[in-house]
Amino acid sequence: MKHFACGDIIPGCESTFTAPDDAGILAQTRRHAVEAHGMPEPGTDSDPLVLPAIRTV
């Protein structure tokens, strides 16, 4: 199982995500980046930040 805490890369964000694999985390965080943080393109800016911060739990 994989886990990601958005606050690890965006100070103050309390959103967390859990999925069976990295792809599942990325699907969730791409949507979150657009909806919560106003990023224009899902994944373009966020994926390089999210991938190294994903933890196995």
SVG drawing of the C-alpha trace seen along z (x, -y; Angstrom):
<svg xmlns="http://www.w3.org/2000/svg" viewBox="-12 -28 24 30">
<polyline fill="none" stroke="black" stroke-width="0.4" points="0.0,0.0 1.2,-3.5 0.6,-6.8 1.2,-10.4 0.7,-13.5 0.3,-16.7 1.6,-18.7 5.0,-17.1 5.3,-19.3 2.7,-22.0 3.0,-23.4 -0.3,-23.7 -2.2,-21.2 -3.7,-18.5 -4.9,-16.2 -3.6,-12.6 -3.9,-9.9 -3.7,-6.1 -3.7,-3.6 -2.3,-0.2 0.4,-1.7 2.1,-4.9 -0.3,-5.1 -3.3,-5.2 -1.6,-8.0 -0.9,-10.0 -4.5,-9.7 -5.7,-11.2 -3.0,-13.9 -3.4,-15.1 -7.1,-15.8 -6.3,-17.3 -3.6,-19.6 -6.1,-21.1 -9.1,-21.4 -7.3,-22.4 -4.2,-24.2 -5.3,-25.6 -2.6,-23.9 -3.4,-24.3 -2.4,-20.9 -2.9,-17.7 0.5,-16.1 2.7,-18.5 4.0,-20.3 2.9,-18.0 4.1,-14.5 7.9,-15.3 7.2,-16.6 4.8,-13.8 6.7,-10.7 9.7,-11.0 7.4,-11.8 5.2,-8.6 5.8,-6.2 5.1,-2.5 3.0,-1.7"/>
</svg>
